[in-house]
Amino acid sequence: MKLSLLARACCSSMSPVSLRKYSQNQVSQHRRPMISSQIKPQIPLFLRPPIYSLTFSDLQKWQNWAKTLASSVGSSFQDFDHGPDSTLLRRELNWLMEDAIEDYSTTSRPGGCESRQKVKVRVDLEELYGLWKQRIEERRPFQYLVGCEHWRDLVLSVQEGVLIPRPETEMIVDLVCELVVENDWFKQGLWADLGTGSGALAIAIGRVLGDYGRVIATDLSPVSAMVASYNVQRYELQDKVVIKQGSWFEPLKNVEGQLVGLVSNPPYIPSDHICGLQAEVSKHEPRLALDGGLNGLDDLVHLCYRASSMLLCVGSLSSATTITNGEEQCQFLVNYMKSDLGGNFCYVKIVSDFAGIPRFVTDSPRAENHNTVKDGALKTIDHFLTLL
């Protein structure tokens, strides 16, 4: 199983910001969508037909060259910006071979092939050399080289212009699963995924919903919207997950007040911290999906502010979970949701991620407040909001 190698989390130190600074007219600045021009999804390498052939000798020569190049890195990337070391790069090289070679198990076995024996591959020899040079010399993310990322039990298509899914977001699906199991209201209702990127969250949630459960996923980037649609089709979820291009809530105007749950992975890295990230991130991943403004809070606050009007509300309960850049952003959002949003979020708390880092701000429904129906009338409806 391939692992996501780039952690999105980035430690930051925020200067004090007044909660009142984020008024209705200041919570977010809308961004202009990118101009689409003949955008097509990149087919993941492992799905391409093996139409090329190399001699086993040529393949070994390339592999030895690639190993030498990876070993030459040593710990220099890691020392410079916490990038991959040579051990990790050699592991990626094995993954690249696994995706590129039709019968990798045979070629990787000692004595499995003779030097002149032909080996079927999915890219030609020149491209193999070019891909690995890009990985080392340009620090191009491995996921963009092979056109996919392994995330939970999914293999998602990704390419330049699409944020690579992170392991941290997997925990959000676990939280949704808990709610779906406990409460049929969430299982059969309408969900939204804002800033869907590759469609990871929308697809994962769509797979755990009931027969009537649906997900609407939005993204400002036409590249992301296209790739997300492609991933939805690959997993045959067109009847449960709909992808719409647009900024945050704009494509959801016709379902305002009808959502039972909302998830999002918005930008939360402060603008002046972007250049200090790994080169794989700062030079190659879309800034639109990373840059959260001066303190990384612009989109987080905007989404919290608008969420209460989008979620179906009968009574005074709501449920929210937000992934942040760490403890300072967590505490900021807790204060904002409690004091500035007029009690729309009632049970706010901070939850740590798999590494024990305070990452999520959640407003989970209490067990006694779960949706109940009596005499044909809804007495209580809980909301679930997740901002990643």
Summary of the structure (lengths in Angstrom):
residues: 388
radius of gyration: 22.7
end to end distance: 23.9
largest distance: 78.1
contacts: 1303
relative contact order: 0.14
helix: 41%
strand: 17%
